[in-house]
Amino acid sequence: MSISRRDALIRGVLLAVCATGLPAQGQAAGDEAAGAAYLGVRDYAGVRALAETLARGTFKAPPRIPDRFAKLDRDAYFAIHSGRKTRLWSGGDSPFEVGMFHAGGLFQYPVRIFEIAGGETRAIGFDPARFTYGDVRPTVDEEDALGYAGFRLYGRLNWDRDLASFLGASYFRAVGGELQYGLSARGLAVDTARFGSEEFPMFRALWLHRPKQDDGSLTVLALLDSASTAGAYRFVIEPGRTTVIDVDTAIFPRTRLDSAGIAPITSMYLHGENDYRQRDDYRPEVHDSDGLCMLTGAGEWIWRPLHNPAKPHVNAFTDNNPRGFGLLQRDRNFDHYQDDRIFFERRPNLWIEPKGDWGPGRIELVELPARDEDDDNIVAYWRPDQPPQPDKPAELSYRMHWGTTMPDRLPAPARAVATRIGIPEVPWTERDRKNRMFVVDFVGGDLMMLDGAAPVRPVITVNTGKIARPVARRIQEHAGWRVTFDLLTEGAAMVDLRLFLEHRGGALSETWTYQWHASDL
């Protein structure tokens, strides 16, 4: 599992911890008390009660690992690895096995890991014998101050490829049938859109329910903590062609969480069909996700292509009781990437399906400038209108779908599969770079049943500027329809666009939306 894409984010965790002004070590008494409380957790109700109690106190930074391991570079960190024989539950009839991540490098604050079995809880203590070391081996004195940074999950169908992992702050991710990692999820996002002051809550402890021989899922409990909040989580992980993770969470703020992000997703977008501003790469496209997809409470499908901005952008999509949202990789064509090592076309989608009443709020999309593919520059999450606060904790549930296909029960209309932008081509006129030509391709839905003579009309709206030469026509090469139009910006610094296809008064497609910025030229 690569850590480079989250380097900046993990560094943010370290800064957030150090900013508390608390000592990194020397908390033995409090540490022992916490350990005793952790051993009392048997189920989600137990970790929920623990989080509620924790939130009443002041945040205390966890002990930091010894400097020699905290200063490991990437190569030295990955020289530490573990084999199958040292995994939890290996060598028996368990449907799952768990391998541990060693603390070190960017991961300087160990997470405590426990096993719940037969109604009892036991600590999985740090054991250097689980690892094969490179040039840096722990001394006897260092062993007591080291620990695990997280874990990865393996299943009986393939003991060599991990299915999910929890590593760094409150980050975790999973794979679908392609066994390919890509985007990540987090327990909670705090102040993500306040650039430079984001807080990164961390999982202090993880509890693994020992699975039975015939179990198809694994239950993981987690205790989240940060300067502003504490929280309890239950993850029920069911691997498959599409891996499903059911999440229950209870958030107990220490302070009012005005900008809390629920079910946050983090991904990478460097360049694609709509974004060639800084491209100097043999690969036509480089991204883990190419768009934000939303299904509103009113049943409208919305698609927002991602892009790599010149400066940070934040978009908000107001909704009430959303039915789903996620970052998707719709483009599954190897020729569009030409990367035979990383295989971007295999990257999983992550679709969030809320359970229960989430009320009014908005889905926020944060896009940050990215210089290379090691930058995770895309974040999406749900931000409720009524934020969690000390006297009003929040309890929510949702289902996560990790894979290359959407849930079968969510039939969608025609969808936008490509967005291209360039200078308008108007014969006998001088080209004006301040104006833009958009080319948007749609496939699927009822569009597939219409011939080229059908009266399909593009419905385009903008908040400023003008639209010229809008056309919708069938493209035989991909059995879909293409919309082209010119955006006359009229000097605007930013333009919001919306587009959908209409046939005889009815919508044929999802709503494509885009925000154009003059600074991206």
GUNUTI-819754 format. One line per 8 residues: number of its first residue (from 1); for each residue x, y, z of N, C-alpha, C. Coordinates in steps of 0.2 Angstrom, whole numbers. Layout:
! residues N
NUM = X/Y/Z/X/Y/Z/X/Y/Z  ...
! end
This chain:
! residues 521
1 = 4/-6/0/0/0/0/4/6/0  4/10/-5/8/16/-6/6/22/-1  11/25/2/9/31/7/10/37/4  13/38/-2/16/44/-4/10/49/-6  4/46/-8/-1/51/-10/-4/54/-4  -3/52/2/-6/55/8/-1/58/12  5/59/9/11/62/13/9/69/16  6/73/12/4/80/15/-1/79/20
9 = -6/75/19/-12/74/24/-9/71/30  -5/66/30/-2/63/36/2/68/40  6/72/36/10/78/39/5/82/43  -1/83/40/-6/88/44/-8/85/50  -8/78/51/-10/75/57/-4/76/62  2/75/60/8/76/64/8/83/67  6/88/63/6/95/65/0/97/70  -5/93/68/-11/94/72/-10/92/79
17 = -6/86/80/-5/83/86/0/87/90  5/89/86/11/93/90/8/100/92  3/103/88/0/109/90/-4/109/97  -5/104/99/-9/104/106/-4/106/111  3/106/110/7/108/115/8/103/121  5/97/120/6/91/125/12/87/123  15/84/128/21/80/127/20/74/123  24/72/119/23/66/115/24/60/119
25 = 28/60/124/29/54/128/28/56/136  29/51/140/28/53/147/21/53/149  17/49/146/10/49/148/8/42/150  12/39/154/12/32/156/5/30/160  4/35/165/-2/33/169/-8/34/165  -9/39/161/-15/40/157/-16/34/152  -10/32/149/-10/27/144/-12/20/147  -10/19/153/-12/12/157/-20/13/158
33 = -22/18/160/-29/19/161/-33/18/155  -31/21/150/-34/20/143/-34/13/141  -29/9/142/-28/2/140/-33/-2/144  -34/0/150/-39/-4/154/-46/-3/151  -48/3/150/-54/5/147/-55/1/140  -50/1/136/-50/-2/130/-52/-10/130  -49/-13/135/-50/-20/136/-57/-21/139  -61/-16/141/-68/-17/143/-73/-17/137
41 = -70/-15/131/-75/-15/125/-76/-22/122  -83/-23/122/-85/-30/119/-89/-29/112  -92/-23/111/-96/-22/106/-96/-14/104  -101/-13/99/-101/-6/97/-104/-1/103  -108/-4/107/-111/0/112/-105/2/117  -100/-2/118/-95/-1/122/-90/4/120  -89/4/113/-84/9/111/-88/16/110  -95/16/109/-98/22/109/-98/25/116
49 = -99/21/121/-99/24/128/-92/27/130  -87/23/127/-80/26/128/-79/32/125  -81/33/118/-80/39/115/-84/45/118  -90/44/121/-94/49/124/-90/51/131  -87/46/134/-83/48/140/-77/52/138  -73/50/133/-67/53/131/-69/60/129  -74/62/126/-76/68/123/-77/73/129  -78/71/135/-79/75/141/-72/78/143
57 = -67/75/141/-60/77/144/-57/81/138  -51/83/140/-46/87/135/-42/82/131  -42/84/125/-38/80/120/-31/79/123  -28/73/123/-21/72/124/-18/68/119  -12/71/116/-9/67/111/-6/61/113  -6/56/108/-4/49/110/4/49/110  7/44/113/14/44/113/17/43/106  22/46/105/26/46/98/31/41/99
65 = 32/37/93/37/32/93/44/35/93  49/31/94/56/34/95/58/37/88  63/42/89/65/46/83/68/42/78  72/37/80/75/33/74/70/30/69  64/28/72/59/25/67/55/31/65  54/36/68/50/42/66/53/45/60  59/45/59/63/48/54/65/44/48  62/38/48/63/33/42/60/36/36
73 = 64/36/30/61/38/24/57/32/21  54/34/15/50/29/12/53/22/11  59/22/8/62/16/6/64/12/13  66/15/18/68/12/24/61/9/28  56/13/27/50/11/30/47/4/27  47/4/20/45/-1/17/49/-7/16  55/-6/19/60/-12/20/58/-16/26  53/-14/30/50/-17/36/44/-21/33
81 = 43/-27/33/37/-30/31/36/-37/35  30/-39/34/28/-45/38/25/-50/33  26/-57/35/24/-62/31/18/-65/33  15/-70/29/9/-73/31/9/-77/38  14/-80/39/15/-84/45/14/-80/52  15/-73/51/14/-69/57/8/-66/57  3/-67/53/-3/-64/53/-8/-66/59  -12/-62/61/-17/-64/65/-22/-69/62
89 = -24/-74/65/-28/-80/63/-26/-84/57  -19/-83/56/-16/-88/51/-15/-95/53  -15/-99/49/-14/-106/50/-20/-110/53  -26/-107/53/-32/-111/55/-37/-111/50  -43/-111/52/-49/-111/47/-53/-105/47  -49/-99/49/-53/-93/48/-53/-90/41  -59/-87/39/-60/-85/32/-56/-78/31  -53/-75/36/-49/-69/36/-43/-70/40
97 = -38/-66/37/-32/-65/41/-30/-58/41  -26/-56/46/-24/-49/47/-17/-48/48  -14/-44/43/-7/-42/44/-6/-35/47  -1/-34/50/0/-28/54/5/-23/50  3/-17/50/8/-11/48/12/-9/54  19/-9/53/23/-6/58/23/1/58  23/4/64/23/11/65/30/14/63  31/20/59/37/22/57/36/27/51
105 = 41/31/50/40/36/44/35/41/46  30/42/41/25/46/42/20/44/48  20/38/49/15/35/54/18/34/61  18/40/65/22/41/71/18/40/77  12/39/77/8/38/82/4/31/82  6/26/86/3/19/85/-4/19/87  -8/15/84/-15/13/85/-15/7/89  -19/6/95/-19/0/98/-24/-4/95
113 = -23/-11/95/-27/-16/91/-29/-21/96  -35/-23/96/-38/-28/100/-42/-33/96  -42/-39/99/-46/-45/97/-52/-46/102  -58/-46/99/-64/-48/103/-66/-55/101  -66/-60/105/-68/-67/104/-71/-70/110  -76/-74/109/-79/-77/115/-81/-73/120  -83/-67/119/-85/-62/124/-80/-59/128  -74/-60/126/-68/-57/129/-64/-53/124
121 = -60/-48/127/-56/-44/123/-49/-44/125  -44/-45/121/-37/-46/122/-33/-41/118  -28/-38/120/-24/-34/116/-19/-38/112  -18/-35/106/-13/-38/101/-7/-34/102  -3/-36/107/3/-32/109/8/-32/103  12/-26/103/17/-26/98/22/-31/99  24/-35/93/29/-40/93/33/-39/87  40/-37/88/44/-37/82/45/-43/78
129 = 44/-49/81/44/-55/78/40/-56/72  34/-51/72/30/-51/66/33/-49/60  39/-45/60/41/-41/55/48/-44/53  50/-43/47/57/-44/44/59/-36/43  65/-35/46/68/-28/46/73/-27/41  74/-21/38/80/-20/34/86/-18/38  88/-12/37/94/-9/41/93/-7/48  86/-5/49/84/-2/56/80/-8/60
137 = 83/-10/65/80/-15/69/79/-12/76  74/-13/80/72/-10/86/77/-13/92  79/-9/96/82/-11/102/77/-14/107  79/-17/112/75/-19/118/71/-13/121  75/-8/122/71/-2/125/66/1/120  68/1/113/63/4/108/57/0/108  57/-6/109/51/-11/108/45/-8/112  46/-6/118/41/-4/122/38/2/120
145 = 41/6/116/38/13/113/36/12/106  37/6/103/34/5/96/27/3/96  24/1/90/18/-1/90/16/-2/83  9/-3/81/7/-4/75/4/2/72  4/3/66/1/9/63/-6/8/60  -7/1/59/-14/-1/57/-13/-8/55  -18/-10/50/-18/-17/48/-21/-17/41  -20/-23/38/-23/-25/32/-26/-31/32
153 = -32/-32/28/-36/-38/29/-35/-42/22  -35/-49/24/-34/-54/18/-40/-59/19  -42/-62/13/-47/-66/13/-45/-73/10  -49/-78/11/-47/-85/9/-47/-86/2  -50/-82/-2/-50/-83/-9/-43/-81/-12  -39/-77/-9/-33/-75/-11/-29/-72/-5  -24/-77/-2/-21/-75/4/-15/-70/2  -14/-68/-4/-8/-64/-6/-10/-57/-8
161 = -16/-56/-9/-18/-49/-10/-23/-46/-5  -22/-41/-2/-26/-38/4/-32/-35/1  -37/-35/5/-44/-33/3/-46/-26/5  -43/-24/11/-44/-18/14/-39/-16/19  -38/-10/21/-33/-8/25/-35/-2/29  -32/-1/35/-33/5/39/-26/7/41  -24/13/39/-17/15/40/-17/23/40  -15/26/45/-14/33/45/-20/37/47
169 = -20/41/53/-25/45/55/-32/41/55  -37/43/52/-43/39/51/-44/36/44  -39/35/41/-39/33/34/-40/26/33  -44/24/28/-45/17/27/-47/16/19  -46/10/16/-49/9/10/-49/2/8  -53/0/3/-54/-7/1/-54/-7/-7  -54/-14/-9/-54/-15/-16/-60/-19/-18  -61/-19/-25/-67/-23/-27/-64/-29/-30
177 = -67/-32/-35/-65/-38/-38/-59/-38/-42  -57/-31/-44/-50/-30/-48/-44/-30/-43  -45/-31/-36/-40/-31/-31/-35/-25/-33  -38/-19/-34/-34/-13/-36/-36/-8/-31  -31/-5/-27/-32/1/-23/-33/7/-27  -36/12/-24/-36/19/-28/-38/24/-22  -44/27/-23/-46/32/-18/-46/29/-11  -47/34/-6/-47/32/1/-53/35/4
185 = -55/32/10/-60/35/14/-57/37/21  -61/41/25/-59/43/31/-65/43/36  -63/42/43/-69/42/48/-72/49/48  -69/54/48/-72/61/48/-67/66/45  -70/71/42/-66/77/40/-68/83/44  -63/87/46/-64/93/50/-60/99/47  -64/104/45/-61/110/42/-57/109/36  -59/104/32/-56/103/25/-55/109/21
193 = -61/113/21/-61/119/16/-57/125/19  -55/124/25/-51/130/28/-44/128/27  -41/130/21/-35/128/19/-29/130/24  -25/125/26/-20/127/30/-21/126/37  -28/125/39/-30/124/46/-34/118/47  -34/113/42/-38/107/43/-35/103/49  -40/100/52/-39/95/58/-40/88/55  -35/83/58/-36/77/55/-37/72/61
201 = -43/70/63/-44/65/68/-41/59/67  -39/55/72/-36/49/71/-39/43/75  -38/37/73/-41/31/76/-36/30/82  -38/30/88/-33/28/93/-33/21/94  -39/17/93/-39/10/95/-44/7/90  -42/1/88/-46/-3/83/-47/-10/87  -54/-13/86/-56/-19/89/-58/-23/83  -55/-29/83/-57/-34/77/-61/-40/80
209 = -67/-41/78/-71/-47/80/-68/-53/77  -66/-58/80/-63/-64/77/-69/-67/73  -68/-69/67/-73/-71/63/-74/-79/64  -80/-82/63/-81/-89/63/-79/-92/56  -79/-98/56/-76/-101/49/-81/-100/43  -87/-99/44/-91/-98/38/-93/-90/38  -90/-86/41/-92/-79/41/-90/-76/34  -94/-72/31/-92/-68/25/-91/-61/26
217 = -91/-59/32/-89/-52/34/-85/-52/40  -82/-46/41/-78/-45/47/-80/-38/50  -81/-38/57/-83/-32/60/-77/-29/64  -76/-22/62/-71/-19/65/-74/-13/69  -72/-12/75/-74/-6/79/-68/-1/80  -69/5/80/-64/10/80/-66/16/85  -61/19/88/-62/25/93/-58/30/90  -62/36/88/-59/42/85/-58/47/90
225 = -52/51/89/-51/56/94/-47/62/90  -48/68/92/-45/74/90/-46/80/95  -43/85/93/-44/91/98/-51/93/98  -55/92/93/-62/95/93/-67/90/94  -65/83/94/-71/78/94/-68/71/96  -73/67/98/-71/60/99/-77/56/95  -76/50/93/-81/47/90/-80/39/90  -86/36/89/-86/28/89/-88/26/82
233 = -85/21/80/-87/18/73/-87/10/73  -92/8/69/-92/1/68/-92/0/60  -87/-4/58/-87/-6/51/-88/-13/50  -93/-15/46/-94/-22/44/-92/-23/37  -86/-26/36/-83/-27/29/-85/-33/26  -88/-33/20/-90/-39/17/-87/-39/10  -81/-42/9/-78/-42/2/-81/-45/-3  -80/-43/-9/-84/-46/-15/-82/-43/-21
241 = -85/-45/-27/-84/-41/-33/-85/-34/-32  -90/-32/-28/-90/-25/-25/-90/-26/-18  -85/-23/-14/-84/-24/-7/-89/-19/-4  -93/-21/1/-98/-17/4/-95/-16/12  -95/-10/14/-94/-9/21/-100/-5/24  -103/-8/29/-108/-4/32/-105/-1/38  -107/6/39/-104/10/44/-109/13/49  -108/12/55/-112/16/60/-107/20/64
249 = -109/26/65/-104/31/69/-108/35/74  -105/37/79/-108/42/84/-102/47/85  -104/53/84/-99/58/85/-100/63/91  -96/64/95/-97/67/101/-92/73/101  -94/79/99/-89/85/99/-87/88/105  -81/90/106/-79/94/111/-80/101/110  -80/103/104/-82/110/102/-87/109/96  -91/115/94/-95/115/89/-92/113/82
257 = -94/108/79/-91/106/72/-94/109/66  -93/115/65/-97/119/60/-95/116/53  -89/114/52/-87/112/46/-85/104/46  -89/100/49/-88/93/49/-90/90/43  -86/86/40/-87/82/34/-89/75/35  -95/72/34/-97/66/35/-96/61/29  -93/55/31/-92/50/25/-87/53/20  -81/56/22/-77/59/17/-73/54/13
265 = -72/56/7/-68/52/2/-63/57/-1  -57/54/-2/-51/57/-4/-48/54/-10  -47/57/-15/-44/54/-22/-39/59/-25  -37/57/-31/-32/60/-35/-34/62/-42  -33/68/-44/-35/70/-51/-29/74/-53  -25/72/-58/-19/76/-61/-21/79/-67  -23/75/-72/-25/78/-79/-30/73/-82  -34/75/-87/-38/71/-91/-41/74/-97
273 = -46/72/-100/-49/75/-106/-50/82/-106  -52/85/-100/-54/92/-99/-49/96/-96  -43/93/-95/-38/97/-91/-31/95/-93  -29/99/-98/-22/99/-101/-17/104/-99  -19/108/-94/-16/115/-93/-8/113/-91  -7/108/-87/0/107/-85/3/101/-87  0/98/-93/1/91/-95/8/91/-98  13/87/-95/19/85/-98/20/78/-97
281 = 16/73/-100/16/67/-98/14/62/-104  18/57/-104/16/52/-110/9/49/-109  6/49/-103/0/46/-102/-6/51/-104  -11/50/-108/-16/55/-109/-20/57/-103  -21/52/-98/-25/54/-92/-21/51/-86  -22/54/-81/-19/52/-74/-24/54/-69  -28/49/-66/-32/51/-61/-35/44/-58  -36/44/-51/-40/39/-48/-47/39/-49
289 = -50/45/-49/-57/46/-50/-58/52/-56  -63/52/-59/-64/57/-64/-70/61/-63  -74/60/-58/-80/64/-57/-83/62/-50  -87/67/-48/-92/67/-42/-99/65/-45  -102/60/-42/-108/58/-44/-113/59/-38  -119/61/-39/-124/62/-34/-131/60/-36  -134/57/-31/-141/56/-32/-145/59/-27  -149/65/-28/-152/69/-23/-158/66/-20
297 = -160/69/-15/-166/66/-11/-172/67/-16  -172/71/-21/-178/72/-25/-177/67/-31  -171/63/-32/-171/58/-37/-167/61/-43  -164/67/-43/-160/69/-48/-153/67/-48  -150/64/-54/-143/62/-54/-139/68/-57  -134/69/-54/-129/75/-55/-122/72/-56  -119/74/-61/-112/72/-63/-108/79/-63  -102/79/-59/-98/85/-59/-91/82/-61
305 = -88/83/-67/-81/81/-69/-76/84/-64  -71/81/-62/-66/83/-58/-61/87/-63  -57/92/-60/-51/95/-64/-46/97/-59  -40/98/-61/-34/100/-57/-34/108/-58  -36/112/-53/-37/119/-53/-30/122/-52  -30/128/-54/-24/133/-53/-23/135/-46  -29/135/-43/-29/137/-35/-35/133/-32  -35/133/-26/-40/129/-23/-48/131/-24
313 = -52/126/-26/-59/127/-27/-63/123/-22  -69/126/-20/-74/122/-16/-80/123/-19  -84/118/-21/-91/118/-23/-95/115/-18  -101/118/-18/-106/115/-13/-113/113/-17  -116/107/-16/-122/105/-19/-127/104/-14  -132/109/-13/-137/108/-8/-142/103/-9  -144/99/-4/-148/94/-4/-152/93/2  -157/88/2/-160/86/8/-161/79/8
321 = -159/75/13/-159/68/13/-156/65/6  -150/66/5/-147/63/-1/-147/56/-1  -148/53/-7/-149/46/-8/-142/42/-10  -137/46/-11/-131/44/-13/-126/49/-16  -119/48/-15/-114/52/-18/-108/48/-18  -103/49/-23/-97/46/-23/-92/49/-28  -86/47/-27/-81/48/-32/-80/42/-37  -81/43/-43/-81/37/-48/-75/38/-53
329 = -73/32/-55/-69/32/-61/-73/29/-67  -76/33/-71/-80/31/-76/-76/28/-82  -71/31/-83/-67/30/-89/-63/23/-88  -65/18/-91/-62/11/-90/-58/9/-96  -55/13/-100/-52/11/-106/-44/12/-105  -41/7/-106/-33/7/-105/-30/12/-110  -33/12/-116/-30/17/-121/-30/24/-119  -34/26/-114/-35/33/-112/-30/34/-106
337 = -26/29/-104/-21/30/-99/-14/28/-101  -14/22/-104/-8/20/-106/-3/19/-101  -5/17/-95/-1/15/-89/-1/8/-88  4/4/-89/4/-3/-89/7/-5/-82  8/0/-77/11/-2/-71/6/-1/-65  2/5/-66/-3/7/-61/-10/5/-63  -12/5/-69/-18/3/-71/-24/7/-68  -24/14/-70/-29/18/-68/-36/16/-70
345 = -37/12/-75/-43/10/-78/-46/5/-73  -43/2/-68/-45/-3/-64/-47/0/-57  -46/7/-56/-47/10/-49/-54/9/-47  -55/8/-41/-62/7/-39/-66/14/-38  -72/13/-39/-77/19/-36/-78/18/-29  -80/23/-26/-83/23/-19/-90/27/-19  -95/23/-18/-102/26/-18/-104/25/-11  -107/31/-8/-109/32/-1/-117/32/-2
353 = -120/27/2/-127/26/2/-130/28/9  -132/34/10/-135/35/17/-140/31/19  -140/29/26/-146/26/29/-150/31/34  -156/30/34/-160/35/38/-160/42/36  -162/46/40/-164/53/38/-157/57/40  -154/60/34/-148/64/35/-150/71/35  -156/73/34/-159/80/34/-156/84/29  -156/91/30/-154/96/25/-146/97/26
361 = -143/98/20/-136/100/21/-133/101/14  -127/99/13/-124/100/6/-118/95/5  -117/93/-1/-111/89/-3/-106/94/-5  -100/94/-2/-95/98/-3/-89/95/-7  -87/98/-12/-81/95/-16/-76/100/-16  -70/98/-14/-64/102/-13/-59/99/-18  -56/104/-22/-51/102/-27/-45/107/-26  -40/103/-25/-33/107/-24/-29/106/-30
369 = -24/111/-31/-19/110/-36/-15/104/-35  -13/100/-40/-9/94/-39/-3/95/-44  3/94/-42/9/94/-46/10/88/-49  9/82/-46/10/76/-49/5/71/-45  6/64/-47/1/60/-45/2/57/-38  7/60/-35/7/58/-28/3/63/-23  0/68/-26/-5/72/-22/-12/70/-22  -14/68/-16/-22/67/-16/-25/74/-15
377 = -28/76/-21/-30/83/-21/-38/84/-21  -41/79/-21/-49/79/-21/-52/76/-15  -57/80/-12/-60/78/-6/-68/79/-7  -72/74/-6/-79/75/-6/-82/72/1  -87/76/3/-91/73/9/-97/77/10  -101/74/15/-108/77/17/-107/82/23  -110/88/22/-109/93/27/-116/95/29  -118/93/35/-125/94/37/-126/101/39
385 = -132/104/38/-134/111/40/-134/112/48  -136/106/51/-136/106/59/-129/103/61  -124/106/62/-118/103/63/-118/99/70  -114/94/71/-113/91/78/-110/96/83  -113/96/89/-110/101/94/-110/97/101  -107/100/106/-106/96/112/-113/94/115  -118/98/115/-125/96/117/-129/92/112  -127/91/106/-130/88/101/-126/83/97
393 = -124/78/100/-120/73/96/-123/70/90  -120/68/85/-123/65/79/-122/58/78  -127/54/76/-127/47/75/-129/46/68  -125/43/64/-127/42/57/-125/35/55  -128/32/50/-126/26/47/-126/27/39  -122/23/36/-121/23/29/-118/17/26  -119/15/20/-116/9/17/-111/12/11  -105/9/11/-100/10/6/-100/5/1
401 = -99/6/-5/-99/2/-11/-92/3/-14  -87/-2/-14/-81/-1/-17/-80/-6/-23  -79/-3/-29/-79/-8/-35/-80/-3/-41  -80/-7/-47/-80/-3/-53/-87/-2/-56  -92/-5/-53/-99/-4/-55/-103/-1/-49  -109/2/-51/-113/5/-46/-118/-1/-44  -121/0/-38/-126/-5/-36/-132/-6/-41  -133/-12/-42/-138/-14/-47/-145/-11/-46
409 = -147/-9/-40/-154/-7/-39/-154/1/-40  -149/4/-43/-149/11/-44/-148/12/-52  -154/11/-55/-154/12/-63/-153/19/-64  -148/21/-68/-147/28/-70/-149/30/-77  -151/36/-78/-152/39/-85/-145/39/-89  -145/41/-95/-139/42/-99/-134/46/-95  -128/44/-95/-123/47/-91/-118/51/-95  -114/56/-92/-109/59/-96/-103/55/-95
417 = -99/53/-100/-93/49/-99/-87/53/-102  -87/59/-105/-81/62/-106/-83/70/-107  -78/74/-105/-79/81/-105/-73/84/-108  -73/87/-114/-67/90/-117/-68/98/-118  -63/102/-117/-63/109/-117/-58/112/-121  -59/117/-125/-54/120/-130/-56/126/-132  -52/129/-137/-54/136/-140/-59/135/-145  -65/139/-145/-70/138/-150/-67/138/-157
425 = -70/134/-162/-67/134/-169/-73/137/-173  -72/144/-174/-77/147/-178/-73/150/-185  -75/147/-191/-71/149/-197/-72/156/-198  -67/159/-201/-66/166/-203/-67/171/-197  -65/168/-191/-65/173/-185/-59/172/-181  -57/177/-177/-51/176/-173/-52/172/-167  -48/168/-165/-49/164/-159/-48/168/-153  -52/167/-148/-52/171/-142/-51/166/-136
433 = -45/165/-133/-44/160/-128/-49/161/-122  -52/167/-121/-56/169/-115/-63/165/-116  -64/163/-122/-70/159/-123/-68/152/-124  -73/147/-122/-72/140/-122/-77/136/-126  -74/131/-129/-79/126/-132/-79/120/-128  -85/118/-127/-86/112/-123/-89/106/-127  -86/100/-126/-89/94/-129/-90/89/-124  -96/87/-123/-98/82/-118/-102/76/-121
441 = -99/70/-120/-102/64/-123/-107/61/-117  -112/58/-120/-117/55/-116/-118/48/-119  -119/43/-114/-121/36/-116/-126/33/-111  -129/27/-114/-133/24/-109/-140/26/-109  -144/23/-105/-151/25/-104/-155/24/-110  -161/28/-111/-165/28/-117/-161/31/-123  -156/34/-122/-152/37/-128/-151/32/-133  -149/26/-130/-147/20/-135/-152/18/-139
449 = -159/20/-138/-164/18/-142/-166/23/-148  -163/29/-148/-165/34/-152/-160/34/-158  -163/36/-164/-158/37/-170/-156/44/-170  -152/45/-175/-150/52/-176/-155/57/-178  -161/55/-180/-166/60/-182/-170/62/-176  -169/59/-170/-174/60/-164/-172/67/-162  -178/71/-160/-177/78/-157/-174/78/-150  -168/77/-150/-164/77/-143/-161/84/-143
457 = -163/88/-137/-161/94/-137/-157/95/-130  -151/99/-131/-147/100/-125/-150/106/-121  -151/106/-115/-154/111/-111/-148/114/-106  -145/120/-108/-139/122/-105/-141/129/-101  -139/129/-95/-140/136/-91/-133/138/-89  -132/144/-88/-126/147/-85/-128/153/-80  -124/154/-75/-125/160/-71/-123/167/-73  -118/166/-78/-116/172/-82/-113/170/-88
465 = -112/175/-93/-109/174/-99/-115/172/-104  -113/169/-109/-118/167/-114/-116/160/-117  -121/156/-120/-120/150/-123/-122/151/-131  -117/149/-135/-118/149/-142/-117/143/-145  -120/142/-151/-120/136/-155/-121/129/-152  -126/128/-147/-127/122/-144/-130/117/-149  -127/111/-149/-129/106/-154/-129/99/-150  -134/95/-151/-134/88/-149/-134/83/-155
473 = -130/78/-156/-130/74/-162/-127/67/-159  -130/62/-163/-128/55/-162/-121/54/-164  -117/50/-160/-110/48/-162/-110/41/-163  -110/38/-169/-110/31/-170/-105/27/-167  -99/30/-167/-93/27/-164/-93/24/-157  -97/28/-153/-98/25/-146/-105/25/-144  -109/24/-149/-117/23/-148/-120/28/-143  -117/34/-143/-120/39/-139/-122/45/-142
481 = -122/50/-138/-124/57/-141/-119/62/-138  -117/67/-143/-112/72/-141/-115/79/-141  -114/82/-136/-116/89/-135/-110/94/-136  -111/99/-141/-105/104/-141/-109/111/-141  -105/115/-137/-107/122/-137/-101/127/-135  -102/133/-136/-97/138/-135/-99/142/-129  -95/143/-124/-96/147/-118/-93/154/-120  -97/159/-120/-94/166/-121/-94/169/-114
489 = -88/169/-112/-87/171/-104/-88/179/-103  -88/183/-108/-89/190/-107/-85/193/-101  -79/191/-100/-75/193/-95/-76/191/-88  -80/186/-87/-82/183/-81/-75/179/-78  -74/179/-72/-69/176/-69/-71/169/-67  -77/167/-67/-80/161/-65/-87/160/-68  -88/154/-71/-95/153/-74/-97/146/-71  -103/145/-69/-106/139/-67/-111/137/-73
497 = -110/130/-75/-114/128/-81/-118/122/-78  -123/121/-81/-128/115/-80/-130/113/-87  -131/106/-88/-133/103/-95/-136/97/-94  -142/96/-97/-145/89/-98/-148/88/-105  -149/82/-107/-152/81/-113/-160/80/-112  -164/83/-117/-171/83/-116/-174/80/-123  -179/76/-122/-182/73/-128/-190/73/-127  -193/77/-131/-201/78/-131/-203/80/-124
505 = -199/84/-121/-201/87/-114/-199/83/-108  -196/78/-109/-193/74/-103/-186/73/-103  -183/73/-97/-175/72/-97/-173/65/-99  -168/65/-103/-165/59/-105/-159/57/-101  -155/62/-98/-149/61/-95/-148/64/-88  -143/62/-85/-142/65/-78/-140/73/-80  -139/76/-75/-137/83/-75/-129/84/-75  -126/86/-80/-119/88/-80/-118/95/-78
513 = -114/95/-73/-112/102/-70/-105/103/-70  -103/110/-71/-96/111/-72/-95/118/-69  -89/120/-66/-87/127/-64/-81/128/-68  -81/133/-72/-76/136/-76/-73/142/-73  -66/142/-72/-62/147/-69/-57/150/-74  -57/157/-75/-52/160/-79/-45/159/-77  -44/158/-71/-37/156/-68/-35/150/-70  -39/145/-73/-37/139/-75/-34/139/-83
521 = -34/145/-86/-32/145/-93/-24/145/-93
! end
